[in-house]
Amino acid sequence: MRKKMEITERALERFAGYLRREEREDSTIESYMRTARRFAAWLDGRAVTKELAAAWKAQLLEQGYRPVSVNAMLAAVNKLFVCMGREDCKVRYLKLQRQMFRKSERELTRAEYQRLLDTAQARGDMRLLLLLETLCATGIRVSELQYITVEAARSGVAEIALKGKIRTILLPTKLCRKLLKYAKKCGIVHGQIFLTKNGNALSRKFIWAEMKKLCEAAKVARSKVFPHNLRGLFARTFYAACRDVVRLADVLGHSSIETTRIYLLSTAKESARQLDRLGLLSRWA
């Protein structure tokens, strides 16, 4: 019989260390720890059991959380159970219907992207302008900006090592020229290019905040302006140019093409227009 275990502060600290040893991204660790603490607060001192984990899952659904959000929280809690040696408490994920469309109200268009660039340039914020261009022209994640270095700009190649994988990203020639010009102006002779005034790497939170500041002046909805949407715009533009989903998956660093497919979903309006073009209806109205 398994010993009863509570989720103590010490257990949570061990969990944070466990995630770091797994080389999880900082954003993932932050999200998992937030969920783990929330689950621990809900338990309120009760020992961990599979029945309580299932009850928490049911309560999340009752509270109106979207299935994809529930599964994200379950992923964190299940990983906590693995860390605690209580895999018997793991709960099943919700079965999700395959997504058919992407939401147009959250999709950043090329025209909106250009307005963000124009606004950053008009404000004289060259760091933010170049940061936006770098994310969108390469398709890298915001956590991978650390690999955009002076050395990478000189060679035109960035070696990205994350999640136990190493992949090579080719940097456009024009982007390299811009990066080197900016680095020279800022007195950066080696290492990371995107830094704070104190020479520290830009945090994800800081980048989000800086991007949001452009929204009103650029007349772009705040819901559309976040780093990952630039990655999405890159993916759609890249695929439109080459029509090679396998190659795109390699560039984005996806181990599954199913993940890449999500980036290429049509909006409902686009799909409706495609159906109209099939010409399978008579002219009678």
Disulfide bonds with the S-S distance in Angstrom:
none
